[in-house]
């Protein structure tokens, strides 16, 4: 049951990230998707994959995306 809830949340966040005009909102949605994916990996008894997904997917990727958005102008987008 919890997996279905997590998958529905991932689906809704994915739609939000695709349809949002706000880049920072999309970045936050992608970060949340990574955290929810890490939760699914924990449920499937894969803690090493969950830690990697949380660190790389939610942590490092979010930092890189925010840095890229801050260093680009509206003309670049």
PDB file of N, CA, C and O in Angstrom, chain B, residues numbered from 101:
ATOM      1  N   UNK B 101       0.816  -1.197   0.000  1.00  0.00           N
ATOM      2  CA  UNK B 101       0.000   0.000   0.000  1.00  0.00           C
ATOM      3  C   UNK B 101       0.859   1.260   0.000  1.00  0.00           C
ATOM      4  O   UNK B 101       0.578   2.219  -0.720  1.00  0.00           O
ATOM      5  N   UNK B 102       1.905   1.245   0.813  1.00  0.00           N
ATOM      6  CA  UNK B 102       2.769   2.429   0.886  1.00  0.00           C
ATOM      7  C   UNK B 102       3.500   2.647  -0.432  1.00  0.00           C
ATOM      8  O   UNK B 102       3.763   3.785  -0.819  1.00  0.00           O
ATOM      9  N   UNK B 103       3.828   1.560  -1.122  1.00  0.00           N
ATOM     10  CA  UNK B 103       4.514   1.686  -2.411  1.00  0.00           C
ATOM     11  C   UNK B 103       3.605   2.364  -3.431  1.00  0.00           C
ATOM     12  O   UNK B 103       4.065   3.185  -4.224  1.00  0.00           O
ATOM     13  N   UNK B 104       2.336   2.030  -3.413  1.00  0.00           N
ATOM     14  CA  UNK B 104       1.394   2.658  -4.346  1.00  0.00           C
ATOM     15  C   UNK B 104       1.290   4.152  -4.073  1.00  0.00           C
ATOM     16  O   UNK B 104       1.248   4.957  -5.003  1.00  0.00           O
ATOM     17  N   UNK B 105       1.248   4.521  -2.795  1.00  0.00           N
ATOM     18  CA  UNK B 105       1.186   5.940  -2.435  1.00  0.00           C
ATOM     19  C   UNK B 105       2.444   6.669  -2.901  1.00  0.00           C
ATOM     20  O   UNK B 105       2.365   7.771  -3.444  1.00  0.00           O
ATOM     21  N   UNK B 106       3.605   6.048  -2.686  1.00  0.00           N
ATOM     22  CA  UNK B 106       4.861   6.668  -3.127  1.00  0.00           C
ATOM     23  C   UNK B 106       4.909   6.802  -4.647  1.00  0.00           C
ATOM     24  O   UNK B 106       5.367   7.822  -5.164  1.00  0.00           O
ATOM     25  N   UNK B 107       4.444   5.790  -5.360  1.00  0.00           N
ATOM     26  CA  UNK B 107       4.456   5.855  -6.823  1.00  0.00           C
ATOM     27  C   UNK B 107       3.499   6.920  -7.355  1.00  0.00           C
ATOM     28  O   UNK B 107       3.812   7.602  -8.330  1.00  0.00           O
ATOM     29  N   UNK B 108       2.341   7.065  -6.725  1.00  0.00           N
ATOM     30  CA  UNK B 108       1.407   8.120  -7.135  1.00  0.00           C
ATOM     31  C   UNK B 108       2.009   9.492  -6.862  1.00  0.00           C
ATOM     32  O   UNK B 108       1.870  10.408  -7.673  1.00  0.00           O
ATOM     33  N   UNK B 109       2.682   9.634  -5.716  1.00  0.00           N
ATOM     34  CA  UNK B 109       3.337  10.905  -5.401  1.00  0.00           C
ATOM     35  C   UNK B 109       4.437  11.213  -6.414  1.00  0.00           C
ATOM     36  O   UNK B 109       4.589  12.361  -6.832  1.00  0.00           O
ATOM     37  N   UNK B 110       5.200  10.202  -6.810  1.00  0.00           N
ATOM     38  CA  UNK B 110       6.242  10.399  -7.819  1.00  0.00           C
ATOM     39  C   UNK B 110       5.625  10.814  -9.148  1.00  0.00           C
ATOM     40  O   UNK B 110       6.150  11.694  -9.830  1.00  0.00           O
ATOM     41  N   UNK B 111       4.522  10.189  -9.515  1.00  0.00           N
ATOM     42  CA  UNK B 111       3.839  10.549 -10.759  1.00  0.00           C
ATOM     43  C   UNK B 111       3.354  11.995 -10.725  1.00  0.00           C
ATOM     44  O   UNK B 111       3.541  12.730 -11.694  1.00  0.00           O
ATOM     45  N   UNK B 112       2.739  12.407  -9.629  1.00  0.00           N
ATOM     46  CA  UNK B 112       2.241  13.780  -9.515  1.00  0.00           C
ATOM     47  C   UNK B 112       3.382  14.798  -9.518  1.00  0.00           C
ATOM     48  O   UNK B 112       3.281  15.851 -10.149  1.00  0.00           O
ATOM     49  N   UNK B 113       4.464  14.479  -8.810  1.00  0.00           N
ATOM     50  CA  UNK B 113       5.616  15.381  -8.813  1.00  0.00           C
ATOM     51  C   UNK B 113       6.260  15.459 -10.194  1.00  0.00           C
ATOM     52  O   UNK B 113       6.751  16.515 -10.594  1.00  0.00           O
ATOM     53  N   UNK B 114       6.260  14.351 -10.919  1.00  0.00           N
ATOM     54  CA  UNK B 114       6.805  14.362 -12.279  1.00  0.00           C
ATOM     55  C   UNK B 114       5.989  15.267 -13.189  1.00  0.00           C
ATOM     56  O   UNK B 114       6.544  16.033 -13.976  1.00  0.00           O
ATOM     57  N   UNK B 115       4.671  15.175 -13.078  1.00  0.00           N
ATOM     58  CA  UNK B 115       3.812  16.057 -13.871  1.00  0.00           C
ATOM     59  C   UNK B 115       4.029  17.515 -13.496  1.00  0.00           C
ATOM     60  O   UNK B 115       4.069  18.383 -14.368  1.00  0.00           O
ATOM     61  N   UNK B 116       4.171  17.786 -12.200  1.00  0.00           N
ATOM     62  CA  UNK B 116       4.432  19.155 -11.765  1.00  0.00           C
ATOM     63  C   UNK B 116       5.754  19.662 -12.333  1.00  0.00           C
ATOM     64  O   UNK B 116       5.835  20.795 -12.808  1.00  0.00           O
ATOM     65  N   UNK B 117       6.794  18.821 -12.284  1.00  0.00           N
ATOM     66  CA  UNK B 117       8.104  19.236 -12.793  1.00  0.00           C
ATOM     67  C   UNK B 117       8.054  19.512 -14.291  1.00  0.00           C
ATOM     68  O   UNK B 117       8.716  20.431 -14.775  1.00  0.00           O
ATOM     69  N   UNK B 118       7.281  18.730 -15.021  1.00  0.00           N
ATOM     70  CA  UNK B 118       7.177  18.925 -16.467  1.00  0.00           C
ATOM     71  C   UNK B 118       6.360  20.154 -16.840  1.00  0.00           C
ATOM     72  O   UNK B 118       6.701  20.860 -17.788  1.00  0.00           O
ATOM     73  N   UNK B 119       5.291  20.414 -16.107  1.00  0.00           N
ATOM     74  CA  UNK B 119       4.358  21.469 -16.488  1.00  0.00           C
ATOM     75  C   UNK B 119       4.630  22.807 -15.813  1.00  0.00           C
ATOM     76  O   UNK B 119       4.022  23.813 -16.179  1.00  0.00           O
ATOM     77  N   UNK B 120       5.519  22.836 -14.850  1.00  0.00           N
ATOM     78  CA  UNK B 120       5.781  24.064 -14.104  1.00  0.00           C
ATOM     79  C   UNK B 120       6.602  25.043 -14.938  1.00  0.00           C
ATOM     80  O   UNK B 120       7.527  24.650 -15.649  1.00  0.00           O
ATOM     81  N   UNK B 121       6.251  26.315 -14.838  1.00  0.00           N
ATOM     82  CA  UNK B 121       7.028  27.364 -15.509  1.00  0.00           C
ATOM     83  C   UNK B 121       8.174  27.849 -14.631  1.00  0.00           C
ATOM     84  O   UNK B 121       9.091  28.516 -15.110  1.00  0.00           O
ATOM     85  N   UNK B 122       8.120  27.512 -13.341  1.00  0.00           N
ATOM     86  CA  UNK B 122       9.138  27.931 -12.382  1.00  0.00           C
ATOM     87  C   UNK B 122      10.250  26.881 -12.334  1.00  0.00           C
ATOM     88  O   UNK B 122      10.008  25.729 -11.972  1.00  0.00           O
ATOM     89  N   UNK B 123      11.464  27.283 -12.699  1.00  0.00           N
ATOM     90  CA  UNK B 123      12.566  26.326 -12.738  1.00  0.00           C
ATOM     91  C   UNK B 123      12.939  25.821 -11.351  1.00  0.00           C
ATOM     92  O   UNK B 123      13.242  24.640 -11.180  1.00  0.00           O
ATOM     93  N   UNK B 124      12.920  26.704 -10.366  1.00  0.00           N
ATOM     94  CA  UNK B 124      13.280  26.280  -9.012  1.00  0.00           C
ATOM     95  C   UNK B 124      12.235  25.302  -8.473  1.00  0.00           C
ATOM     96  O   UNK B 124      12.585  24.342  -7.787  1.00  0.00           O
ATOM     97  N   UNK B 125      10.974  25.535  -8.773  1.00  0.00           N
ATOM     98  CA  UNK B 125       9.930  24.590  -8.371  1.00  0.00           C
ATOM     99  C   UNK B 125      10.122  23.227  -9.006  1.00  0.00           C
ATOM    100  O   UNK B 125       9.901  22.201  -8.363  1.00  0.00           O
ATOM    101  N   UNK B 126      10.530  23.215 -10.254  1.00  0.00           N
ATOM    102  CA  UNK B 126      10.808  21.946 -10.933  1.00  0.00           C
ATOM    103  C   UNK B 126      11.999  21.231 -10.305  1.00  0.00           C
ATOM    104  O   UNK B 126      12.001  20.007 -10.177  1.00  0.00           O
ATOM    105  N   UNK B 127      13.002  21.996  -9.920  1.00  0.00           N
ATOM    106  CA  UNK B 127      14.177  21.403  -9.275  1.00  0.00           C
ATOM    107  C   UNK B 127      13.791  20.779  -7.938  1.00  0.00           C
ATOM    108  O   UNK B 127      14.234  19.678  -7.611  1.00  0.00           O
ATOM    109  N   UNK B 128      12.969  21.480  -7.171  1.00  0.00           N
ATOM    110  CA  UNK B 128      12.520  20.944  -5.883  1.00  0.00           C
ATOM    111  C   UNK B 128      11.689  19.681  -6.095  1.00  0.00           C
ATOM    112  O   UNK B 128      11.810  18.722  -5.332  1.00  0.00           O
ATOM    113  N   UNK B 129      10.855  19.677  -7.116  1.00  0.00           N
ATOM    114  CA  UNK B 129      10.053  18.483  -7.417  1.00  0.00           C
ATOM    115  C   UNK B 129      10.957  17.307  -7.785  1.00  0.00           C
ATOM    116  O   UNK B 129      10.711  16.183  -7.347  1.00  0.00           O
ATOM    117  N   UNK B 130      11.989  17.549  -8.574  1.00  0.00           N
ATOM    118  CA  UNK B 130      12.917  16.475  -8.937  1.00  0.00           C
ATOM    119  C   UNK B 130      13.665  15.948  -7.719  1.00  0.00           C
ATOM    120  O   UNK B 130      13.919  14.748  -7.611  1.00  0.00           O
ATOM    121  N   UNK B 131      14.015  16.843  -6.807  1.00  0.00           N
ATOM    122  CA  UNK B 131      14.665  16.425  -5.573  1.00  0.00           C
ATOM    123  C   UNK B 131      13.732  15.559  -4.733  1.00  0.00           C
ATOM    124  O   UNK B 131      14.153  14.553  -4.163  1.00  0.00           O
ATOM    125  N   UNK B 132      12.477  15.950  -4.662  1.00  0.00           N
ATOM    126  CA  UNK B 132      11.500  15.157  -3.908  1.00  0.00           C
ATOM    127  C   UNK B 132      11.286  13.790  -4.551  1.00  0.00           C
ATOM    128  O   UNK B 132      11.110  12.792  -3.852  1.00  0.00           O
ATOM    129  N   UNK B 133      11.303  13.745  -5.877  1.00  0.00           N
ATOM    130  CA  UNK B 133      11.181  12.463  -6.581  1.00  0.00           C
ATOM    131  C   UNK B 133      12.341  11.543  -6.202  1.00  0.00           C
ATOM    132  O   UNK B 133      12.142  10.348  -5.986  1.00  0.00           O
ATOM    133  N   UNK B 134      13.540  12.094  -6.123  1.00  0.00           N
ATOM    134  CA  UNK B 134      14.699  11.284  -5.739  1.00  0.00           C
ATOM    135  C   UNK B 134      14.562  10.764  -4.312  1.00  0.00           C
ATOM    136  O   UNK B 134      14.903   9.616  -4.031  1.00  0.00           O
ATOM    137  N   UNK B 135      14.063  11.609  -3.411  1.00  0.00           N
ATOM    138  CA  UNK B 135      13.884  11.155  -2.029  1.00  0.00           C
ATOM    139  C   UNK B 135      12.812  10.073  -1.924  1.00  0.00           C
ATOM    140  O   UNK B 135      12.972   9.107  -1.178  1.00  0.00           O
ATOM    141  N   UNK B 136      11.730  10.235  -2.664  1.00  0.00           N
ATOM    142  CA  UNK B 136      10.693   9.200  -2.655  1.00  0.00           C
ATOM    143  C   UNK B 136      11.207   7.902  -3.277  1.00  0.00           C
ATOM    144  O   UNK B 136      10.862   6.811  -2.823  1.00  0.00           O
ATOM    145  N   UNK B 137      12.028   8.024  -4.312  1.00  0.00           N
ATOM    146  CA  UNK B 137      12.636   6.830  -4.912  1.00  0.00           C
ATOM    147  C   UNK B 137      13.548   6.132  -3.905  1.00  0.00           C
ATOM    148  O   UNK B 137      13.583   4.904  -3.835  1.00  0.00           O
ATOM    149  N   UNK B 138      14.279   6.921  -3.133  1.00  0.00           N
ATOM    150  CA  UNK B 138      15.129   6.338  -2.093  1.00  0.00           C
ATOM    151  C   UNK B 138      14.279   5.589  -1.069  1.00  0.00           C
ATOM    152  O   UNK B 138      14.681   4.537  -0.572  1.00  0.00           O
ATOM    153  N   UNK B 139      13.114   6.131  -0.757  1.00  0.00           N
ATOM    154  CA  UNK B 139      12.211   5.432   0.153  1.00  0.00           C
ATOM    155  C   UNK B 139      11.740   4.104  -0.413  1.00  0.00           C
ATOM    156  O   UNK B 139      11.637   3.114   0.312  1.00  0.00           O
ATOM    157  N   UNK B 140      11.456   4.083  -1.697  1.00  0.00           N
ATOM    158  CA  UNK B 140      11.048   2.825  -2.340  1.00  0.00           C
ATOM    159  C   UNK B 140      12.191   1.813  -2.309  1.00  0.00           C
ATOM    160  O   UNK B 140      11.967   0.626  -2.074  1.00  0.00           O
ATOM    161  N   UNK B 141      13.410   2.283  -2.547  1.00  0.00           N
ATOM    162  CA  UNK B 141      14.559   1.372  -2.483  1.00  0.00           C
ATOM    163  C   UNK B 141      14.735   0.801  -1.075  1.00  0.00           C
ATOM    164  O   UNK B 141      15.111  -0.361  -0.916  1.00  0.00           O
ATOM    165  N   UNK B 142      14.463   1.621  -0.054  1.00  0.00           N
ATOM    166  CA  UNK B 142      14.542   1.110   1.317  1.00  0.00           C
ATOM    167  C   UNK B 142      13.490   0.039   1.574  1.00  0.00           C
ATOM    168  O   UNK B 142      13.765  -0.959   2.239  1.00  0.00           O
ATOM    169  N   UNK B 143      12.294   0.243   1.051  1.00  0.00           N
ATOM    170  CA  UNK B 143      11.237  -0.760   1.214  1.00  0.00           C
ATOM    171  C   UNK B 143      11.635  -2.074   0.547  1.00  0.00           C
ATOM    172  O   UNK B 143      11.317  -3.153   1.048  1.00  0.00           O
ATOM    173  N   UNK B 144      12.333  -1.978  -0.584  1.00  0.00           N
ATOM    174  CA  UNK B 144      12.783  -3.171  -1.302  1.00  0.00           C
ATOM    175  C   UNK B 144      14.087  -3.742  -0.746  1.00  0.00           C
ATOM    176  O   UNK B 144      14.718  -4.590  -1.376  1.00  0.00           O
ATOM    177  N   UNK B 145      14.482  -3.277   0.430  1.00  0.00           N
ATOM    178  CA  UNK B 145      15.672  -3.791   1.134  1.00  0.00           C
ATOM    179  C   UNK B 145      16.963  -3.565   0.346  1.00  0.00           C
ATOM    180  O   UNK B 145      17.817  -4.448   0.259  1.00  0.00           O
ATOM    181  N   UNK B 146      17.088  -2.372  -0.222  1.00  0.00           N
ATOM    182  CA  UNK B 146      18.312  -1.997  -0.931  1.00  0.00           C
ATOM    183  C   UNK B 146      18.839  -0.687  -0.338  1.00  0.00           C
ATOM    184  O   UNK B 146      18.772   0.356  -0.988  1.00  0.00           O
ATOM    185  N   UNK B 147      19.361  -0.736   0.888  1.00  0.00           N
ATOM    186  CA  UNK B 147      19.778   0.509   1.544  1.00  0.00           C
ATOM    187  C   UNK B 147      20.959   1.196   0.862  1.00  0.00           C
ATOM    188  O   UNK B 147      21.063   2.422   0.897  1.00  0.00           O
ATOM    189  N   UNK B 148      21.844   0.424   0.247  1.00  0.00           N
ATOM    190  CA  UNK B 148      22.974   1.037  -0.438  1.00  0.00           C
ATOM    191  C   UNK B 148      22.514   1.858  -1.637  1.00  0.00           C
ATOM    192  O   UNK B 148      23.029   2.949  -1.884  1.00  0.00           O
ATOM    193  N   UNK B 149      21.557   1.339  -2.371  1.00  0.00           N
ATOM    194  CA  UNK B 149      21.009   2.073  -3.511  1.00  0.00           C
ATOM    195  C   UNK B 149      20.228   3.288  -3.026  1.00  0.00           C
ATOM    196  O   UNK B 149      20.272   4.347  -3.653  1.00  0.00           O
ATOM    197  N   UNK B 150      19.511   3.139  -1.910  1.00  0.00           N
ATOM    198  CA  UNK B 150      18.737   4.253  -1.358  1.00  0.00           C
ATOM    199  C   UNK B 150      19.647   5.394  -0.918  1.00  0.00           C
ATOM    200  O   UNK B 150      19.350   6.560  -1.176  1.00  0.00           O
ATOM    201  N   UNK B 151      20.739   5.068  -0.262  1.00  0.00           N
ATOM    202  CA  UNK B 151      21.676   6.104   0.180  1.00  0.00           C
ATOM    203  C   UNK B 151      22.299   6.799  -1.019  1.00  0.00           C
ATOM    204  O   UNK B 151      22.444   8.022  -1.021  1.00  0.00           O
ATOM    205  N   UNK B 152      22.663   6.042  -2.029  1.00  0.00           N
ATOM    206  CA  UNK B 152      23.242   6.636  -3.232  1.00  0.00           C
ATOM    207  C   UNK B 152      22.239   7.537  -3.936  1.00  0.00           C
ATOM    208  O   UNK B 152      22.597   8.630  -4.375  1.00  0.00           O
ATOM    209  N   UNK B 153      21.000   7.102  -4.050  1.00  0.00           N
ATOM    210  CA  UNK B 153      19.962   7.911  -4.695  1.00  0.00           C
ATOM    211  C   UNK B 153      19.710   9.196  -3.917  1.00  0.00           C
ATOM    212  O   UNK B 153      19.544  10.262  -4.510  1.00  0.00           O
ATOM    213  N   UNK B 154      19.681   9.096  -2.600  1.00  0.00           N
ATOM    214  CA  UNK B 154      19.452  10.290  -1.788  1.00  0.00           C
ATOM    215  C   UNK B 154      20.630  11.257  -1.891  1.00  0.00           C
ATOM    216  O   UNK B 154      20.434  12.468  -1.991  1.00  0.00           O
ATOM    217  N   UNK B 155      21.838  10.731  -1.866  1.00  0.00           N
ATOM    218  CA  UNK B 155      23.014  11.599  -1.904  1.00  0.00           C
ATOM    219  C   UNK B 155      23.223  12.226  -3.277  1.00  0.00           C
ATOM    220  O   UNK B 155      23.427  13.435  -3.387  1.00  0.00           O
ATOM    221  N   UNK B 156      23.172  11.416  -4.310  1.00  0.00           N
ATOM    222  CA  UNK B 156      23.426  11.920  -5.658  1.00  0.00           C
ATOM    223  C   UNK B 156      22.178  12.562  -6.252  1.00  0.00           C
ATOM    224  O   UNK B 156      22.228  13.697  -6.724  1.00  0.00           O
ATOM    225  N   UNK B 157      21.070  11.847  -6.230  1.00  0.00           N
ATOM    226  CA  UNK B 157      19.847  12.331  -6.865  1.00  0.00           C
ATOM    227  C   UNK B 157      19.261  13.548  -6.191  1.00  0.00           C
ATOM    228  O   UNK B 157      18.949  14.539  -6.850  1.00  0.00           O
ATOM    229  N   UNK B 158      19.108  13.480  -4.872  1.00  0.00           N
ATOM    230  CA  UNK B 158      18.481  14.594  -4.158  1.00  0.00           C
ATOM    231  C   UNK B 158      19.497  15.649  -3.750  1.00  0.00           C
ATOM    232  O   UNK B 158      19.172  16.836  -3.721  1.00  0.00           O
ATOM    233  N   UNK B 159      20.702  15.245  -3.440  1.00  0.00           N
ATOM    234  CA  UNK B 159      21.686  16.197  -2.943  1.00  0.00           C
ATOM    235  C   UNK B 159      22.494  16.879  -4.019  1.00  0.00           C
ATOM    236  O   UNK B 159      22.315  18.069  -4.281  1.00  0.00           O
ATOM    237  N   UNK B 160      23.374  16.139  -4.637  1.00  0.00           N
ATOM    238  CA  UNK B 160      24.323  16.718  -5.588  1.00  0.00           C
ATOM    239  C   UNK B 160      23.643  17.275  -6.833  1.00  0.00           C
ATOM    240  O   UNK B 160      23.974  18.371  -7.284  1.00  0.00           O
ATOM    241  N   UNK B 161      22.711  16.538  -7.380  1.00  0.00           N
ATOM    242  CA  UNK B 161      22.029  17.001  -8.591  1.00  0.00           C
ATOM    243  C   UNK B 161      21.250  18.282  -8.335  1.00  0.00           C
ATOM    244  O   UNK B 161      21.238  19.180  -9.177  1.00  0.00           O
ATOM    245  N   UNK B 162      20.599  18.374  -7.179  1.00  0.00           N
ATOM    246  CA  UNK B 162      19.859  19.587  -6.839  1.00  0.00           C
ATOM    247  C   UNK B 162      20.786  20.783  -6.732  1.00  0.00           C
ATOM    248  O   UNK B 162      20.466  21.865  -7.223  1.00  0.00           O
ATOM    249  N   UNK B 163      21.920  20.595  -6.101  1.00  0.00           N
ATOM    250  CA  UNK B 163      22.892  21.687  -5.973  1.00  0.00           C
ATOM    251  C   UNK B 163      23.376  22.138  -7.348  1.00  0.00           C
ATOM    252  O   UNK B 163      23.479  23.337  -7.604  1.00  0.00           O
ATOM    253  N   UNK B 164      23.671  21.197  -8.226  1.00  0.00           N
ATOM    254  CA  UNK B 164      24.147  21.546  -9.570  1.00  0.00           C
ATOM    255  C   UNK B 164      23.066  22.268 -10.362  1.00  0.00           C
ATOM    256  O   UNK B 164      23.358  23.250 -11.044  1.00  0.00           O
ATOM    257  N   UNK B 165      21.817  21.799 -10.284  1.00  0.00           N
ATOM    258  CA  UNK B 165      20.723  22.461 -11.006  1.00  0.00           C
ATOM    259  C   UNK B 165      20.486  23.875 -10.492  1.00  0.00           C
ATOM    260  O   UNK B 165      20.307  24.798 -11.287  1.00  0.00           O
ATOM    261  N   UNK B 166      20.482  24.058  -9.171  1.00  0.00           N
ATOM    262  CA  UNK B 166      20.275  25.403  -8.608  1.00  0.00           C
ATOM    263  C   UNK B 166      21.417  26.317  -9.013  1.00  0.00           C
ATOM    264  O   UNK B 166      21.188  27.479  -9.348  1.00  0.00           O
ATOM    265  N   UNK B 167      22.634  25.815  -8.988  1.00  0.00           N
ATOM    266  CA  UNK B 167      23.787  26.623  -9.405  1.00  0.00           C
ATOM    267  C   UNK B 167      23.636  27.038 -10.872  1.00  0.00           C
ATOM    268  O   UNK B 167      23.894  28.189 -11.226  1.00  0.00           O
ATOM    269  N   UNK B 168      23.222  26.103 -11.713  1.00  0.00           N
ATOM    270  CA  UNK B 168      23.066  26.407 -13.139  1.00  0.00           C
ATOM    271  C   UNK B 168      21.964  27.438 -13.373  1.00  0.00           C
ATOM    272  O   UNK B 168      22.118  28.322 -14.216  1.00  0.00           O
ATOM    273  N   UNK B 169      20.863  27.337 -12.641  1.00  0.00           N
ATOM    274  CA  UNK B 169      19.771  28.299 -12.808  1.00  0.00           C
ATOM    275  C   UNK B 169      20.201  29.678 -12.334  1.00  0.00           C
ATOM    276  O   UNK B 169      19.868  30.679 -12.970  1.00  0.00           O
ATOM    277  N   UNK B 170      20.926  29.749 -11.241  1.00  0.00           N
ATOM    278  CA  UNK B 170      21.376  31.042 -10.719  1.00  0.00           C
ATOM    279  C   UNK B 170      22.398  31.714 -11.639  1.00  0.00           C
ATOM    280  O   UNK B 170      22.456  32.941 -11.711  1.00  0.00           O
ATOM    281  N   UNK B 171      23.192  30.920 -12.333  1.00  0.00           N
ATOM    282  CA  UNK B 171      24.235  31.479 -13.184  1.00  0.00           C
ATOM    283  C   UNK B 171      23.806  31.649 -14.640  1.00  0.00           C
ATOM    284  O   UNK B 171      24.626  31.988 -15.493  1.00  0.00           O
ATOM    285  N   UNK B 172      22.554  31.421 -14.922  1.00  0.00           N
ATOM    286  CA  UNK B 172      22.061  31.659 -16.272  1.00  0.00           C
ATOM    287  C   UNK B 172      21.084  32.821 -16.233  1.00  0.00           C
ATOM    288  O   UNK B 172      20.407  33.052 -15.231  1.00  0.00           O
ATOM    289  N   UNK B 173      21.023  33.532 -17.318  1.00  0.00           N
ATOM    290  CA  UNK B 173      20.088  34.652 -17.394  1.00  0.00           C
ATOM    291  C   UNK B 173      18.817  34.198 -18.103  1.00  0.00           C
ATOM    292  O   UNK B 173      18.761  33.092 -18.640  1.00  0.00           O
ATOM    293  N   UNK B 174      17.818  35.038 -18.102  1.00  0.00           N
ATOM    294  CA  UNK B 174      16.569  34.675 -18.774  1.00  0.00           C
ATOM    295  C   UNK B 174      16.767  34.592 -20.290  1.00  0.00           C
ATOM    296  O   UNK B 174      15.989  33.933 -20.980  1.00  0.00           O
ATOM    297  N   UNK B 175      17.794  35.248 -20.804  1.00  0.00           N
ATOM    298  CA  UNK B 175      18.095  35.157 -22.236  1.00  0.00           C
ATOM    299  C   UNK B 175      18.641  33.781 -22.598  1.00  0.00           C
ATOM    300  O   UNK B 175      18.426  33.297 -23.709  1.00  0.00           O
ATOM    301  N   UNK B 176      19.356  33.145 -21.648  1.00  0.00           N
ATOM    302  CA  UNK B 176      19.920  31.822 -21.901  1.00  0.00           C
ATOM    303  C   UNK B 176      18.840  30.750 -21.961  1.00  0.00           C
ATOM    304  O   UNK B 176      18.973  29.759 -22.679  1.00  0.00           O
ATOM    305  N   UNK B 177      17.792  30.954 -21.213  1.00  0.00           N
ATOM    306  CA  UNK B 177      16.721  29.960 -21.143  1.00  0.00           C
ATOM    307  C   UNK B 177      15.813  30.185 -22.302  1.00  0.00           C
ATOM    308  O   UNK B 177      14.827  29.466 -22.462  1.00  0.00           O
TER     309      UNK B 177
END
